[in-house]
Amino acid sequence: MPHSDLMPIGLFARRSGLTASALRFYADSGLLRPSETDPVTGYRYYGAAQLTRAITLRRLRELEMPLPAVETVLDSGAEEASRLIDAHVAKVAGDAMAVRHRAGMLKASLDGAPGLPIAVLNGPVLADAVEQILTATTRDPGMPVLGGLRIETGPEAVTLTATDRYRLSTRTLVPAETPSQTGTPPQTWAATVRGDELRAAAAEIRRSASVRIEATPYGVLLRTPGREDQFCGLLSEEFPDYRLMLASLGDVTTRVTVAKGLLLRSLEDHSTDRVALDVTDHRLGVLSTGEGACEASLASTVTGQSLRVWFDLTTLYPAVSTAIGPDVMLDLRGPQRPATVRSAGRGDLTTLAMPVKPDHPAGMPQDKDRLHDHCSHQR
């Protein structure tokens, strides 16, 4: 190959994003040999066709993939390479979760005090509740607590709550064992637990008929008979005052009871970011505007005023989909007040969904459209 078609190691390093020393290392390891090496000076030259391999190598190493696996990926076809990358990412994620779990267990044992028993719950029921409530969380670096799940326990019930500021979900669970049955005094306890760790633990606790929750200074232990304990850390930030939100909702002006399946299918048919619930006598309309707009009319039971309320689809759909039972009840309070979504037959799971203004850009609620700001204004 003529030298005019080759790049010296410095230029190739800049174009590939690898350092010259890294290129020498990869050449010596056989992963990326230079096209030519000057026999007199020892200078190394690389061809333009090697850039793709070099850039892929760099990206694989940025994933902390070991060299033998990198070599296998580089020498594989696209489908096999994709599978190998997925397997590596899954292993890294699993290792990170295992390290976090072991660190949590270690911290829980540092003071030598046993965990404080706070509740015993049905495993599958707790797992379902965790997954339902976690749909109301969000990742916000400025407010990590919005990614957590609030757990509050008392002698008769355990309450799980989460909010992303535009939606709030809360569910009450009845303990599988009462304090009188366990012989322990009634415990009142509250803390916000890391949502991602609870989400990972849900898969394990679902397989156990009962789960004993114990509180430690750094997190909660989820103990299941015959299985490894699960540890979920705590978030230290103050959780939003959701009880104030519930207390300041205002009067319901319109109540709609509709089949959950029908409402969900209607929402799924909409390709727009925003939908409206248009309520008249004995009818619930679901409509949207703009490109892909459509309208559906659903048989329903309606009491109260006719009303049209707009929601972001990403707020309303999960509120409806997590409701328990075949029918959902919608309690509406006006076009700019929080709506309540719950089962028509059960009251242990309640979700608040904040409407949006029809002329506000989709997906970008204003600060005053947030649940906690609405409640502060009501106060």
HELIX and SHEET records of a PDB file:
HELIX    1   1 HIS A    3  ASP A    5  5                                   3    
HELIX    2   2 ILE A    9  SER A   16  1                                   8    
HELIX    3   3 ALA A   20  ASP A   28  1                                   9    
HELIX    4   4 ALA A   48  GLN A   50  5                                   3    
HELIX    5   5 LEU A   51  GLU A   62  1                                  12    
HELIX    6   6 LEU A   67  LEU A   74  1                                   8    
HELIX    7   7 ALA A   78  SER A  109  1                                  32    
HELIX    8   8 GLY A  123  ILE A  133  1                                  11    
HELIX    9   9 LEU A  134  ALA A  136  5                                   3    
HELIX   10  10 PRO A  144  GLY A  147  5                                   4    
HELIX   11  11 PRO A  179  THR A  182  1                                   4    
HELIX   12  12 GLY A  195  ILE A  205  1                                  11    
HELIX   13  13 TYR A  242  ALA A  247  1                                   6    
HELIX   14  14 LYS A  260  GLU A  268  1                                   9    
HELIX   15  15 LEU A  313  SER A  321  1                                   9    
HELIX   16  16 ASP A  367  ASP A  369  5                                   3    
HELIX   17  17 LEU A  371  GLN A  378  1                                   8    
SHEET    1   A 3 LEU A   6  PRO A   8  0                                        
SHEET    2   A 3 ARG A  44  GLY A  47 -1                                        
SHEET    3   A 3 GLU A  36  THR A  37 -1                                        
SHEET    1   B13 LEU A 116  ASN A 122  0                                        
SHEET    2   B13 SER A 210  ALA A 215 -1                                        
SHEET    3   B13 GLY A 219  ARG A 223 -1                                        
SHEET    4   B13 GLN A 230  LEU A 235 -1                                        
SHEET    5   B13 TRP A 189  ARG A 194 -1                                        
SHEET    6   B13 GLY A 148  THR A 153 -1                                        
SHEET    7   B13 VAL A 158  THR A 163 -1                                        
SHEET    8   B13 ARG A 167  LEU A 173 -1                                        
SHEET    9   B13 LEU A 349  ALA A 353 -1                                        
SHEET   10   B13 ALA A 339  SER A 343 -1                                        
SHEET   11   B13 ASP A 327  LEU A 332 -1                                        
SHEET   12   B13 THR A 254  ALA A 259 -1                                        
SHEET   13   B13 THR A 301  GLY A 304 -1                                        
SHEET    1   C 4 GLU A 295  ALA A 299  0                                        
SHEET    2   C 4 ARG A 283  LEU A 287 -1                                        
SHEET    3   C 4 ARG A 274  THR A 280 -1                                        
SHEET    4   C 4 LEU A 307  ASP A 312 -1                                        
END                                                                             
